Amino acid sequence: SLFEEIMIGRAHRPGNREWTLVARKPDGVQRWLVGDVFWHLKRRGFKLVGMKMLQVSESILAEHYYRLQRKPFYPALISYISSGPMVAVVQEGPNVVCTSKAMMEHIDLAEASPDIIQGDFSVHISRNVIHACDSMEGAQRKMQLWFQSSELVDWADDGHRWLNG
C-alpha cells in the first residue's frame, strides 16, 4: 500500500511532502497541552494522517531511544516517558521533518522564543512536552515502531468546505 511504501521510505509524495512522527510526552498530556501543540503544527499547514493515545511499552521505548541507551540519563528518560500516556501523531507536509524539529526542540529554554513549542510550554529541559524526529530516516524508523500502516488515513484536507458551507 502507499502507506507501507511511505513508511519504509520507498515512496514520496508530490511537492516535497514528507511524513514524520511527533509525540506529546506525558507532561504534555498531563497538562492538557495536546490541543495547544496541535494548533502550532496546524498553523504551518501540516496534515494529520494518524493519531493515537497510548501507554508506551518499554520495548518500544528501548527501540525508540536506542542511541541513548549508554547515556547516564537514559534510566531517568525511560522512567519519565513511561510515567503516563502519550499522544503520537503522524503528520504530512512540505519539509515537515525539519520544520517540526525546529518548532519543538531548543536546548536552552531561556533562549526559546514563543514561536517555539518548547518556549511556550516547557518548564525544564528534561520535561519538554514533545518529541520530534530529527531526520527522514529517524522518522521512518519511529513511524514503524509506533504505527501500523492500517492506522494512517489518506484524506483530502478541505476544511474550508466546512467553514464556508
N, C-alpha and C positions, 0 to 999 in steps of 0.2 A: 504494500500500500504506500501511498505518498508519505504518510506519517512515518512509517518504518524507514523509508528511504531518507527522509529528512533527519530523523533521529540518529541514524548511523552515518550521516554526512554524505550520502550519495546523491542527494537531490538538492537543488537550490531553487528558491522562489524567485520570480522575476523582480527586477527593481532592487537588487541587493537586499532582499528581505531575509533576515536571519531569524532563528529561533533561539531562545535561551530559557534557562530555569532561574527563577527568582524565588527565594523562600523567606517568609516572615518568621523570624526566630521567636522562641517562647515569650520573650519580654515584649515583643511587638503584639503578639496575640493577647497576652495577659493585660496589656494596657489598652486594648481595643483600638490599635493603630492600623489594622489591616486595611480598612477603607481609606484612611488618610494616605497610606502609602500607595494604594491603587490610583488615587487621584493624581499623585505626582507622575506616575508612569503613563496614565492615560493622556495627560497634558502633552506628552511627547508623541502621541499618536500611535502608541503600541497597541496591538490587538491581543486580547486574551484568548488563548486556544486550549488551555487546560488549567484546572484549579482543583485543589483538594486540601482538606484539613486532616492532619494525621499526627499520631504519636510516633515519632520516627524510631525504628529499631536500631539497636547498637550495631547490628551487622551493616545496615545501610550507612550509618554514620562512619563506621570504620572505613568503608569504601569511599565515601564522600570526602573525608578528611585524611585519606591515606598519606598524603605528602607531609602531614603534620604529626604523624604518629610518634616520631622521635623527639618532638619538641617538649620542653618541660611543662608547658601549659596544656598539653593535649588532654590529660585526665580532667582538668577543670573545664575545658571546652566541651568535652563529651557530656560531662555532668550538666552543664548549662543547657546544651542543645537538647538533651533528653529530659529536661526538667518539666516540660509541658508540651502542649500541642503546637504544631507549626502549620502554616498555610503555605503550600507550594503552588507556584503557577508556572506555566509555560507561556511566554509572550512571543509575538511575531512583530517584526518591524525592520525598517532600514537601520542597519548598524546597531541593532538592539543590544548586542553583547557589550560593545564598548560604551555605548550611551548609558545603559543600565548600571554598569560598574562605576562609571564616572559620577552618576547621580547618587550612588549609595555609599561608596567607600571613601573614607577620609581618615587617615591615621591620627592626626591631631584634631580632636573635636573642637578645641578652642579656635581653630582656624577654619572650620567648616562653615560655609555660608548657608543661609536659609534655603537656597536653591538645591542644596544637597540634602538628601533624606536624612543622613546622619546628623547634619547641622540642625534640622528641625526636631528630631525625635530621640537621638541617642543621648544617654546620660553618662556613659563611661565607655572606654574603648572595648572593654570585654562584654558590654551589654549594648550591642549596636543594632538591634531591631531587625536587621535584614541581611540576607546573603545574596550576592550576585556573582555569576560566573565571570572569570577573567579572560576566557578565550573561547573560540568556537569549539575546539577540541574538548575543553572542560565542560562546556555547555552540553555537547552531545553525550558525553560520558554521564553527566549528572542527570540529564533528562531520562536516560535509560534506567538509571537507578531509582528514580522517584516516580516515573510514569510508565504505563503500558501504552502502546500506540492507540489502543481502543478507548483510552481516557481523554484523547485530544479531539477537538472539534474544529473542522474547517468550515467557516461560516463567513457570509458577506457582512461586513461592518457597515450597515446602512442606518445607523442610529438617527440620522437626520430625518428619516422617514417617520419615525415615531414622534418626533418633536414637531414636525411641520404638517402632520396629518395628511 
